[in-house]
C-alpha cells in the first residue's frame, strides 16, 4: 500500500491526556498521533516532554508511520505510540 504520509509541525502538549499530540495527514486525511509524557520519559530521559519530543521527533514520526502502514489506528483516528 503506497500512502502519502506527512507530519505538519503542530505538536502540542495535551494536559488532559498527559500526552504530546501531533497531527498526520495520510493521503489528505487527518489523523492524530500521540505519546504519553511518561512514555517519552521512560524512553529518552528526564528533560521536559516537549524538548524530548523535539529532540526525537524523526524517530517518533517514523514509528508512527510504521503504525499507520500496519493500520494501527483506533476508531477515533488516533495512533498511540507506546513504551518500548
N, C-alpha and C positions, 0 to 999 in steps of 0.2 A: 504494500500500500504506500503510495507516494503522497505525502501530505506536506503542505507548506505550513511550517510552524514558525511563528515569530513571537518574540518576547519584548513587548514595549517596556521602557524604563519607567514603570509606575508602581513600584512596590511600596507597601506601607505596612506598618505595624498595627494589627487589629487587637486592641486591648481586651475586647470581649472574648476573642478566641485565643488570646495569648499566642499569636502566630504572625509570621511575616506572610503576607498575601501578595502574589504577583500575577498579573494578567498574562494570558497567552492567546494568540489568535491561531486557530487551526483551520486553514482554508477559509479564512474570513470569519469564522465563528468564534465568539469569545468564550473562553473558559477561565477559571481561576485556579492557580496553583497555590499551595500553602505548605508551610512547615512550622511546627510549633517551636517557640523560642527554646524550650527545654531540649528539643532535638538538636537545634543549632549549637547549643552549649555543649551537649554531650559529644557531638561530632568534632567541633572546632575550637572549643575553649571558653574562656570566661569574659571575652570582650562584650560590648554592647551588641544586642541582637542585630540591629540594622548594619552595624560595622561588619559583623560576621557574615551577614548575607552579602553585603557588597564585596567583601574580600573573597568569597567563594561562589559568587554569582554564576560563573560559567559552569562550574561543576553541578550546581543545583539545577540550572536550566537544562543541561544535558540529561540529568536524571529525570527531570520532569518530561523531557521529550521522549525518553525511553518508556515511561509510564503511559504517555499518550499513545505511542505507537502500539503498546500492548493493550490498549483500550482500558486502562485502569483509571477510569473517570467515573465518579459516583453519579447518582441520579440528579443531583443538583448542578452538575457540570464542574465539579471540583476535583483536582488532583492533589492528594495529600502525600507529601514526602515523609518517610518515617525515619526513625532512628536506625542507623546501620550497625 
